[in-house]
Amino acid sequence: MGVFMHLCRTTNQILSKSGYRMSSLRQYSQSSVLPLPMTRNPYTMPTISAFCTEDNVSECISYINREVSSLGFPLLCTESNNGPELNLVAVLNNVYNLLQLHRRCLQTVEDIEVEQVKSNSNMDYLQLSNTRLKDQLELSKRENTGLLERERQLQLKVKSLHNCLKNEKEEVQKLQSIIASRATQYNHDMKRKEREFGKLKERLNQLLIDKKDKKQTFEVLNYVGRSDGKRSLWKTGKTEARHEGEMYKTLLNDYDSRHKDLLMENAELKKVLQQMKRDMVTILSPRKPSQSGEKHDDSLEQTSSEEDEVCDSSRESLELSCEHAREQLTNSIRQQWRRLKSHVERLDSQASLVGERANMNAIPKEVHEEEMDRLKLEIQQYKDFIHTQQQLLQQQLNSPCDDETASLLNDCYMQEEKERLKEDWKSFEEKRKNFEAERRNFTEAAIRLSHERKAFEEDRATWLKHQFLNLTPFGDQMKPQMSKSQSALSGWAESEVRPMSTPAKLNKSLSHTAFSTSRASPAKTPSTADLYRTHRLIPEKRYPTHDLDIHNRSKLQSIHIHGR
Amino acid sequence: MPFSEEWLLSGHSTIKATCVQYRLVVRDVNTLQILHLYTCLDQIVHMEWSSDSLFILCAMYKRGLVQVWSLEQPDWYCKIDEGSIGLVSSRWSPDGRHILNTTEFHLRVTVWSLCTKAVSYIKYPKACQKGIDFSRDGCYMALAERRDCRDYVSVFVCDDWHLLRHFETETQDLAGVEWSPNGCVLAVWDSCLEYKVLLYSLDGRLLSTFSAYEWSLGIKSLAWSPSSQFLAIGSYDGKVRILNHITWKKVTEFDHPASINNTKAVVYKEVERKPVVGSADLSIQQHITMGSTLFNTQSKYEICPLPVQVPVVKPDLDRANPKVGVSSMAFSSDNRYLATKNDNMACVVWVWDMQRLGLLAVLEQTSAVRCFQWDPRRPRLALCTGNAKLYLWSPAGCVSVQVPAEGGFQVQSVTWHCSGDSLILLGKEQLCLCYMEVGEEEEEDDDVK
C-alpha cells in the first residue's frame, strides 16, 4: 500500500505537473469517446470524474482496455466471473507505462521545443546574416560600379593622353623637319656665301698681284639726246624739292582716286541697303491683317512708323554720311531682317503643318507622274507635227519645177483673188469707158441743146419779129409764117443734123473738161485724136445717147456747171 | 653655254632681235627679213631693248663689256668696259638712256648715262632674288641695300638719279622688292626662312606687315594685280594668300590640294593619243610619213568629273630650295584671273577667279609646265610643257595646238606680243612665231640657226 500510495502520489504529482500535456494528449487521441471539457490552462487538471462515473464504469474500462491494448500495454481488467475486475497490477503497470510514455513524450516535446527554439534562433541568425550579407553585397556592387567608372574615365584619359602624345610627337616631327629644312637652307646660304667670299679673296689676291687696274672706260660715238627731248637740269635744292613735291602729288592722287572709289562704293552699298530695307518693309507690312495677335500688329505699326522716320532721317543723312546715320541704317536693317526671318520661320512651320494635313488632299505621286507622262507625250506629238510641217514646207520650197508652174505655185494663194481682181478691173474699165462716153455724150447733148436753144431763140426772135412786122389781119400770111417757122424748125432740125461734128466736138471738149478736171478752163479746141475718136464713137452710140440726152438733161447741166 | 641663242621682241613690236654667239640679228617680225646685223666682241649673255626700242644692249659678263647698238643709226656705237671690277648684270633704265651695271660681288651699281658724261655709283646693293625694281611709270627705282648686317631700301628718282628716300626695313634677310603697278606702294619680302611681307608707301612710311606663319619656309613668289588691288603671296606651304590694298589684310587663301572636289571648277586633263604603228608590211614611204607623226602625238583636253586626284611629286626635303610651294603666279591683264603653279604638282596649272575668289579651272598636263603667260590684252593664258605643243586657256575653253615644226621642236618658253596678236615660242635651237587671228590661227615657223 505504501508503494501504491507513493505511486499514487507520484502519479498525482506527475499528473499535476503535466496537466497541460494530458490535455494535449487527449486532443490528439482519436478514439476519444467522451467529450471532456478542454482547457488550455496547463495547471488545471481535467476532472477525471467527468470521464468515468458510476454508471459507465464498464464502458470506461472497456474503452481504456481498448486504448491500452492499442498502445501495447497489458489489459486493464480481465473478465472474471464476478464481472469485470480491475487488475490492479495491470492497472498500475498501465499507469506506469502511461506515465513513462507521457514522460517520454514530454521529453520529446521538450526536445522538439528546444530544437525549435534552436532553429528559430538559427533562422534569426541566418536572417540577420542574410541581411548583413545583402547589404555587403550591395555595398560591394556599388563599389564595383564606382571602380568600373573610374577605370573607364582613366581609360579615356589614357586615350586622350595618347592622342596628345601623338600630336606632340607629330608636332615635334614637324618642328624637326622645319629645323632640318631651315638648317639645309642655312647651310646652302652659308656655302653660297663662303663661295662668294672665296671668290672675293681670290679676286683681291689677283688684284694685289696684278696691280694693274683696268679702269673703267666708256666709249661712245656721240651722246644721245634724252628720250623726252628735254635738257637735263642741274641738281639743286629746287629740283630736290620738285621731286619731293612730285612724289607727294602721286601719292595724293592715288589716295584721292581710292577715296573716290570708296565713296562711290559706299554710296552704292547704302543704296542697296536702303532698297533691301524698303523691300523688307513692304514684304512684311501687307501681312498685317492676316497675322494673328494684336501685339504683333502693334509692334509692326510702331516699327513701320519708326521705319518711316528712319527712312527720312537716313535719306537726309545720306549726304551727311555720318556715323550715327550709318548705325541707324544698319540697326534698322538688322531689325527688319530679324523680323523677316521670324516671319519666314513661322511660314515654314505653317507650311509643314499644312503639308502634313494636305497630304491626304495632295495628288498622289502616281497620278502626278501619269499626268507628266501624258503631257510629255503630247509635247512630243506636237513636236513631231511641227517637224513634219517643217519638212513639208521645206519640200515645197525645194521641189524643182519650171518657172511657169513655179510662178503659178508661188502665186497660187493669190490666184483666185487676182482673177477676181482682174475681172473687177475689167468691169470697172468697161464701166469707166461707158461712163466716159456717156459723159461725153451728155456734154455733147448739152452743147447741142444750148446751140439748139440759141437757134430756137433766134428763130423765135425772128419769128416774133416777123410776126410783129407782119402784124396784119391777113390770115394767109400767117400760114407761111407758120410754115416758115416750121421750116425754121425743120431747118433748125437740119442744122441740128448738119453741124453734127462741131457740136460733137464742142461736147467732147466740154465733156473732157467736165470729166478730167474740176477746175477746167473754158473749152479748148479738141485734138485730132479726139475728133477721130468722137467720129468713131458717135455713130455707134448715137441712138441710146439721144434718149439719155432727153432724160438726163438736168444731169448734164449740173455736170456742165460743175465743169465750169 | 646655256643659251646658244636669244631673242627679244621690241616693245614697239615690229622688230625683233636675235643673238647667236656674238652676232646680233635684227629682223622684221612680219616678214622675218634681216634689217641689221651687228657683231659684238664676245659671246652675248644678255640682251635688252631700250624702252623706246631705239637701242639694244648686249652684255658680255665674262669680259665685263656692254655694247649698245642703235637702230636708227647703224653706225653709232657705244661700249662700256667695266674693267677689273667685273660685271654681273646689266640693264636699261626706264627712260632708255641710262644703263645700270652691277659689278661683280655686288660691290656697286654704276649708272652710265648715254646723254651726259655723268656717272653715278650706288654702293652696297644687295645680292638677292630681286634687288632692283623700277616703277611702272618709270619714275622711281627701288634698290635693296645691305649695310652692317641690316637691310635698307633706297628710292631713287630715275630722272636724275637723285636719292629720294632711304629707310631701313624690318627684315632679317631681304629677298626682293616690287613696286605696285600704280607706283605708290612698295612690297618688300624676306627670305624663305621667314614669312614676312612689308608694305611701304612711296614716301618711305611702313604701311603694313603681313606674316602668315612662323618657322616654316616662307614666301616663294609674289605678284601684284594690275590694278594694284590685290597682292598675291605664294609660299612654300603650297598656298597663295591674297591681301587687299585697303587694309592689307588677308582676303582669302587659295590652297592647292591633292584631291579636288566640291568646287565649281572645271578640270581639264590633257590626253594624248599616240598613233598606232601598223604591222610590218607597210611600205617604206608610209614608214617615213609615219615617222614624223610618231613624234607628234595628238593630244586634246578632256573634262574630268570631280573628284579628281592631282598627281603629286614628293620633293626631296634634304636639299635646299625644295620643289615645294607656289613658284609662279600671274594675274591676267583685266584683273579677273590668277594663274598659279605649285611645284609639288608641276604638271598642273590652277586658274582662280578673282571676282568669286574661288577656283575656276585646273589644267593637268602630261608633263611639267615650263612657262605660262597671260595675253596682255585679253584673258587668255598660253602655256608650254617642253613638248611640241602650245596650250591656250580662256574662260570659253581650252585648246591644245600642235606646233607645225619638223621633229624635235620643244617649246621651252612662251612670250606674248604686247598687242596680244602673236606669240613667240622659244625652243632650244628654234623659235616659232604664232599669229592669232580672230577665228583662225596661223602659225609660222622660223628656223634660226
Interface residues (C-beta under 8 A of the other chain):
Chain A: L175 S177 I178 A180 S181 R182 T184 Q185 Y186 N187 H188 D189 E196 K199 L200 R203 L207 D210 D213 K214 K215 Q216 T217 F218 E219 V220 L221 N222 Y223 V224 G225 R226 S227 D228 S232 L233 K235 T239 E240 H243 E244 E246 M247 Y248 T250 L251 D254 R258 L262
Chain B: S51 D52 F55 S70 D75 W76 Y77 C78 K79 I80 D81 E82 G83 S84 I85 G86 D95 G96 R97 E104 F105 T110 W112 L114 C115 T116 K117 V119 A127 C139 Y140 V157 D159 D160 H162 L164 N182 G183 C184 C192 L193 S201 L202 D203 W215 S216 L217 H245 I246 L317 D318 R319 A320 N321 P322
